Amino acid sequence: MKYDAQGNLITDLADKYAIGDNGKIYEVTLKENLQWQDGQPLSVDDVLFTIQTIQNLDYRSPIRALWQGIETEKIDERTIRFRLKNIYVSFLNNLTFGILPKHLWTNVAPSQFALSELNLKPIGSGPYQFSKLQKDKNGTIKSIELKAFNQYFAGEPFFTTLTFYFYPSETETFAAYKKGEADVFSFVSAKNFLDLKNKDSVDFNFYSISLPRYFAVFFNQSQNKFLADKTVRQALTLATDKEEIVKAVFGEYGQIANSPLLPGMTGYSDQIKFYAFNLDEAKATLSAVGWEDTDNDGFLEIGKDNEKLEITLTTIDWPELAKIADIIKNQWEKLGVKVNLDIKETSKIQNDTIKPRLYQSLLFGEVLGKEPDLFHFWHSSQKKELGLNLALYDNPEADLLLSQAVEDFNKDSRAQKYQKVIDLIADDFPAVFLFSPDYLIMAKKTIMGVQLENLDAPSSRFSQINQWYLKTQRVFK
């Protein structure tokens, strides 16, 4: 399965699917005559191999939690059966992962998976296949060139080649834009996007796209004893000015988020419970339980030992997030909290910090999908290393509602359960929900067929790239 330009779930390699046993059995039939780009046939065996790899703990797949307890069975060369222990209404969304060619990967050991040459020169089944890559003298990849795959099941794409250029910073990306090195630019900051839109809108189309993602500060109560105090978490929430953050960093290309549900998602309501910015109330909340600045250094202390209210805020070295972390630091220090910033390398934070849960407060984002799956982000069973519960949230009532919601095919009653969960989260203050930024793309007006509206993830901008084309004109033959 995959998502189209409107964020809708559609078939990809699948030809059709059927649901049985009240949602516990899914049978998926692949399209006919599917091929890998090396000419080998693509079959159910490849699908089974990929799922077994995901389920194998040795490979440490980030989506392993979604596949625990699911049994697979080969019916024939084109049909596979999935048997679930429990009903899971979002199961079809789990079928959007990429398939690995078994004949190439089957003998690669888990320890060598990340190092395999197949990661740099992959064999896939999509509209474009690997052609060549270029590296600099340090071994950093500068560009990757793809060529059209003429046996692609949905038809040969219109562009014969597609080249990706990689730049280490937005400054260098902007320089490439000025030199006309590329036709499409993504991951543009809101500031530069707005400047370019105002100045150079003649040659480019500008796309501002909503994604089902939000950013928040997640509190790890096990790593900081002050954060284990609900009063402190409440005060930090009240002291966070989301409007200042969005205005300073995203302008018109970001929206405030007050919960893990965004507009358009099942269960979203603009009447949800949340706590608005109120610094005076935040100060009164801490003062009422004994926090005061006894040594006049600007930071609060408590108890006979005058323990200082000190918190480390961790995030990645993405420029916007680093700026936001600095804004939050300033906001919380007005409350009297000493804030230490810990900016991690993007490539290392997942394994070194997030998986082992070695952070006190984490400024990070979560991608939910158009049909939200709050279970994997907020159920207590997902607190472990490979789970997605970054706040280590644990509320038995919320657990029950989340377990019921994932089995509820009735959208209205599922929405009601989610709304109750949101109210519980609001009362427990496990995180400060901040914002949902737009995803910004620039594409030359000469490129036609580009439909980008409501994507599920940035990578889905290429979901229908085989339909992109250049302007056409009549010619005499």
Protein Blocks (a to p, Z undefined) as FASTA:
>chain_A
ZZdfkopacdfkbmbdcdeehhpaccddddehiacfkopacdfklmmmmmmmmmpmklop
aklmmmgoiacddfblmbccdddfbdcfklmmmmmcccddfklmmmpcfklmmmpmklmm
ccdfbfbdcfbdcddfkopafbdcddddfkbfnbpafblbdcddddfbfklmmmmmmnop
afbdghiafklmmmmmmmmmmmpccddddddddddddddfklomklmpmklmmmmmmmpc
fklmmmmmnommbccdfbfbdehiahiafkbccddddfklmmmmmmmnopacfkonopac
edjkopacdddddddfbfklmmmmmmmmmmmmmnopacddddddfklmmmmmmmnopafb
dcddddebjbdcfklmmpmklmpmklcblnopacfklmmmmmmmmmmmbfklmmmmmmmm
mmmmmmnopaccfbdcdddddddfklghiacfbdcbfklmmmmmmmgccddddddZZ
